[in-house]
Structures are given as C-alpha cells and as structure tokens.
Amino acid sequence: MAAQTHHLRDGSHAVILLLKASAIIPRLGIAMTREASPSCRVVQLGMTPYRQAWEMQERLAAEIARGQRSPTLLLLEHPHTFTFGRRGRQENLLWDEATRAARQVEVVWVDRGGDVTYHGPGQLVGYPLIRLGPIDNTGRLPQADYVGFVRNLEQVLVAALAQLGLASGQQAGLTGVWVQPDVASRCPRCPPAARRKPAKIAAIGVKIDAAGISRHGFALNVAPEMEYWDGIVACGLVDHPVISLEQLLDPAPTIDIVSREVTAAFGQVFGMQMVAGAGGDGPEGMSFTESRGDAGR
C-alpha cells in the first residue's frame, strides 16, 4: 500500500492510500485464474458511433464463442447518445425531440441490463467481451457468475481511480462506482447535490449471451459535458447526482491516462495478461505490461 498526495480543486490536498488492484480478490464464479493467465486483447477505438460499436460487439462475441478470437476489451468514446436498457422507461427521457436534435443526441434502445444512461465525448467506455462460464441446463448463466462479473467491473474502476488519486467505491443496493459526499464537499466545481449524497462517476450495464460471452460494460466519466445528464433520469434513479474526474481532480487526467489505469486494473482483477490490439480485425500486438510504462503520469 502506497500513499499519494493529490491536489483538489479547492486548493487543498488529500493523501490517498492506494490499494493495488492485485489486492482485490475476484469473486467466486468468474472462471479465470491467475495460474492460467489467459490473454485479453485491448482495442482502442477512439470516437465510435454507438451502433457501429454495438455491431462490432456482436461479431467479436460470436468469434470468441467459436474459439476464433481471444477475449477482448474495447475502449472507446461515443458521440452524444442516450441508451435505454431492457428495464428502460420512456418517461426517463426528459428532452423532447427538438431539444435532442439541437444537442445532436441519438437515442438507442439496446439489449443490456438497466435503464437509461448517457454516452458522449470525454467519457471512457469499456466493453469487455469475455467468456464467463458455461450456460446451465436452463440456458442461463448461473446468477453468481453474472453478479460476480458486475461486482468485478466495479472493482476494476475503483482500483483504477485509486491509482489516479481518487477514493471511490461501491454503493449498497446499487450498481456502478460512487464518490462519497465528503470527497465532493472539497470540490467547488462539483454539483451541490454531490456534497449531500453519493454521486455516480461510472455506470455499468451488461448482457451475457447464450454462449456465456459478456457484452456491453461500463462508462467512466472523465471529462464529459455534464449538462447532457439533464436530458434523462440517469439509470432511472431520481435525485442521484452524477460527477466526473474533471470536476474532482486538478489537473484532470486524460482519456489515455485513464485508459492505461483501467486496462492495468482489469488485468489484475480478472487475472489476465492484457495485450494491445489494433482494431476489430487487427493483430494482437505487444503485451500491455511491456508497453505501459509511466508516460503521461
């Protein structure tokens, strides 16, 4: 465990104890062991339209299920998009069609879990495509594996944020990653609501297909345009504030720096060797652990 001093927006500083991601124990049911050290290809897509990325997930997941491709983590940003999951409710869309057109927001109904969320520039989106385990005789993945996968994704982001100097965590009864009010209270740029109750910094919504392959994933707010959350009731949760790294940290890390920390934490939590890829059809490339270094930190 190491300590890091990080300057906050109000000019004060905080000493954060950094927990190494290797200290996080993956939950039971995730069929990945450190001894096996399976590889996971990391593909940086940059700005990608939502529907295009969705179609890519479908194709890659089918290839993984057939054994033609190794597990893959897609990292990208989307243009302004509101996505509704299987539990989505139309009344949680607050902007009318004219406002959405003026703001250039696309609305997409998808097959992940959860309600409505926002994707846009400045938000790091991650889509892990990995085999979680065999489907049981009812045609479903055991519940422990599904819930354990979501909890592990939360742990990945908590560990990555700790390396960036931000304390965050899980919230009982809710999905995602949250920042407590005592952290936001020292942040003059944070919304007042975030100083009164936990604020969400990352949303998670996933789907496990019939072959046991995961789809969709997480969205971490690095430096998005926060006013776009005014257009929805995010995740269907009324009066739950949303927050970003840009509001909390000075200077705010870049998307590239955050991507490196998320990739490293993903490998630690899931016990995988992260390998840099080159697009949806490119070669697997070099080991991420060999190329990571400390550039930009």
N, C-alpha and C positions, 0 to 999 in steps of 0.2 A: 504494500500500500504506500503510495507516494502523495505528497501534498503539492498543490499548485495554487499560486496566488493569481487571481483573475480580477481585473478592474471592471466594476459595474458602471452602468450608465449614469448613476448619481455621483460619480467621482470617488466613491468608497471602494474598498476591495474586500474580497472574501477569500478565505483559504478553504479550498475544496479538497477533501480526501478522495483520491481517485482509486476506484476499485478496478483492478484488471479484469477484463472480460473473461479471462481464464478461470477466475474465481467463481463465475456464475455456473451453476450446475444445471445442464439441460434437464427438463422434466422427463419423467418416465413416459414411454410410449413413442418417443421420437427415435426411430430405428437408425441412429447414426452414432458410431463410436469413434473415439479418438484413435483407437488402435487401427481401425480400418483406414482412416484418413482419406476418405473419398474426396475427389476434386470437385470444385464448383466453379464454373466459368462465369466471370463477371463481365458484363457487356454494358459499356457506357453509350447510351443512345442520344444524349443531348435532348434538344427540344423535339418532341414527337407527338403528333396528333393522337388523341386518346384512342380513337377507333383503330388506327394503324397499330398501336401497341397492343391492343386487345387481340387483334387478328394474329399478331406475332406470337402472343402467349399461347393461343390455340394451336398453332403449328408446332412450336417448340415443345409444348407439353405432349403432343402426340408422338413426336420423335423420341422424347425421353421415355415415354411409356413403352415404345418399341425397342428400347435399348440402343438407339441410333445416335443419341446425344447425351452428354453428361449433364448433371444438374446445373442450372443456370440462374444467376441473379441479374436481372435487368435493372439498371439505374438510369433515370431519365427525368425530364421535366415535361409538363404538358402545357399547351395553350390553355386559356381560361375555359374551364369545363366544370359543370355540376354533374356529378354521377349519383344515380339512385341505385341502391342495392335491392335485394329481394324483399326487405322489410320497408322499402321506401314508401313515403306517403306524399301525395301530390301537394297537400296543404303546407308541407315544409319547404316548398319553393315559393319565396316571397316576392321576387322580382317578376313583373309581367313581361310579356314577350317583347314589347318595345324597349324596356329597360335592358333586357338581356341582349337585344340586338345592338343597342348603343354601346354596351360594355363588351360586345363581342364574346359572349358566353354561349357555349354549346351545352345542351342538356342531353345526357345519355343514360338510358336505363340498362343496367348490367346484371350479371348473374352472381355477383359476390354477395356476402352477407352484409347486414347493416342497412342504414337508411341513407341519407344524402350527405355528400361531402363535396368540398371544393378542391380542384386541382388547378395550378397555374404557375407561371414563371416565378422562380425563386423558391419553389418547393421541391425538395428531393423526394422522388417517388421510387420505390423499390418493389419489383415483382419477383419473388423467389419461386422458381419452378423446380421443385424437388419432390422425390418420391417419399411419402411419409410412412408408408407401410401397406400391407395387403388389405384389401377390402374383405369384410367378413361375409358370412353366408346370407346376410340380408341385403348385400350390395352397398353397405356403408362402411366408412372408416370408423373404427372404434372411437367413441367420444373422447376418451383420454388422450388419444393421439391428436385430435383436432384442437381441443382446448390447450393441450401442451404446446402445440405449434404456435398458437396465438400468443401464449404467455412467453415463449422463447423469442418471438419477434419483438415483443415489448422489452425483454431483457437486452436484446441487441441494441436497441435505440437508447436505453438507459445507460448502457456501458459506453456507447459512442459519445453521448452527451457529456458523460463524466470526463472523458478524455479531452473534451473541448472546454471543460471548466464549469459545466452547469449541472447542478443537482436536480434530478428528476426522478420519477418513479411511477409505479402502477397505482391505480385507484380502485378500492374495493367495489365490486359490482359493476365496474365499467371497463370498457376496452380502450386501449390507447396508452399514450405516455403523457404524464401530467406534471406540471410545475406548481409547487405549493405557494400559498399566498405570502409566506414570509420571504420567499425569494423575489417575487414580483413586487413586493412592497418597497424594495430599494431601487426600483426601476421607474424613472419618471416618464418613460415612453410607453410603459405598459398600460393597458386599459384599466380603469378603476375597478371593474369587476374582478380582474385577476388579482387584486390586492385583498379581496374579500373571500374568495373561494378558489379551489384548484383550477388551473387553466390548462387546456389541452394543447400540447405542442406537436403531437403526432397522432394521426388516425390510422386505424388498421381495419381492413375488411378483406376476407379471403374466401376462396372457394376450393374445395377438394373434389377433383373429378372422379369418374368411375374407376380410373386406374390408380387412384391414390396419389395423383400428382397435384401439387398446390398451384393455384392461380391467384392473381391479384396480389395484394400485400399491404404496404404501408406508405404513408405520405408524411414527411417531416418538414415542418415549417422553418425554413432557413431565413429567407427574406422575401416572402410573397407580398402582394398588395392586400393588406388585411381588410380593406373595405369590401372586398368581394364576399366575405362571410356575412355581410348584411343582407345578401340575397337569398339566404337559406336559414333554416333552423338546423345547424350542423349536427349530423348524426341523430337528429330528432330530439336532441337534448335542449330543453328550454333553459335559458339563464346559465349556461355553462360557457365561460369565456374561452376564447382561442388566443394563442400567443405565439410569438416567433423568436428565433435566436437573435435576429436583428434588433428586436426590442430589448432583449435581455443582456446581450454581451456587447462590449465596446473594446476593440473593433469586432464586428460580426465576422464569423468565418465564411469563406466562400463555399459555394456548392462543391467544388473539387475537394477542398479540405474535409468537408463533412462526408463526402462520398468515401474517402480513404478510411476515415474512422469507422463508418458504418460497415464497410467491407471487412476490415480487420475484426471488428466485434462479431460480425456474422460468422466468420470462420472459427472464432473461438467458441462461441455459444453452441454452434451446430457441429463442431469437431470436423471441419472441412478445410482442405487446402484451397485457398482462393486463387484462381488463375485468370489473368487478364485475357479477355476475348476481344474480338474485332467485329462487331455487328452480328446480326442474326444468323449469318451464314459463314462468318469468318473463322480463321483458325483459333485454337485455344490460346496461343501466345505464351508469355512467360509467367512464372509464378509471381503472384501478387506480393508474397512475403519477400521476394528478392528485389522487387522494384519499388516497394513502398517508400522507404527512406523517411526523411523528415522535411522534404521540400515544402515550402509554404507555411510551415508552422512557426 
